[in-house]
């Protein structure tokens, strides 16, 4: 079974492997990049090892999870993107994070669009959500460009404001 999930013009999206710890740490260990993810704290190496195991379990139980996003040309990991169910939430949620050196290159939009198509085509996902901090205007623009629509602004369980977006496949997808 292939580890590849999707390819785009510039990117290859694949399952995480046990030897990807350094690549995960490069993305999730960056405090600036992590200010918009989860509790805002960068991950440590032990967290990354746990994260690889958690994703392997998601691949087995749901058939999908978070994925490595590589540049097709040099096979270097530039970030991650995936569909997850944080804290057991019912709706699949689109998540992504990229190395800061790759911000503004359109990789998030390219990978996210490919993952939505993959989720719809291979897993019959009819609704995918995303959440973004109101201050994270760049990520909000990415989500709107890939066809996600703002549903509401709300307060999450931690008391933080977030914008909720929805995406549903169209007949042409």
Secondary structure as GFF3:
##gff-version 3
##sequence-region A 1 173
A	DSSP	beta_strand	4	7	.	.	.	ID=ss1
A	DSSP	beta_strand	11	15	.	.	.	ID=ss2
A	DSSP	three_ten_helix	18	20	.	.	.	ID=ss3
A	DSSP	alpha_helix	21	28	.	.	.	ID=ss4
A	DSSP	alpha_helix	31	34	.	.	.	ID=ss5
A	DSSP	alpha_helix	45	61	.	.	.	ID=ss6
A	DSSP	beta_strand	66	71	.	.	.	ID=ss7
A	DSSP	beta_strand	77	84	.	.	.	ID=ss8
A	DSSP	three_ten_helix	86	88	.	.	.	ID=ss9
A	DSSP	beta_strand	92	98	.	.	.	ID=ss10
A	DSSP	three_ten_helix	100	102	.	.	.	ID=ss11
A	DSSP	alpha_helix	107	123	.	.	.	ID=ss12
A	DSSP	beta_strand	128	132	.	.	.	ID=ss13
A	DSSP	alpha_helix	137	145	.	.	.	ID=ss14
A	DSSP	beta_strand	149	155	.	.	.	ID=ss15
A	DSSP	beta_strand	161	167	.	.	.	ID=ss16
###
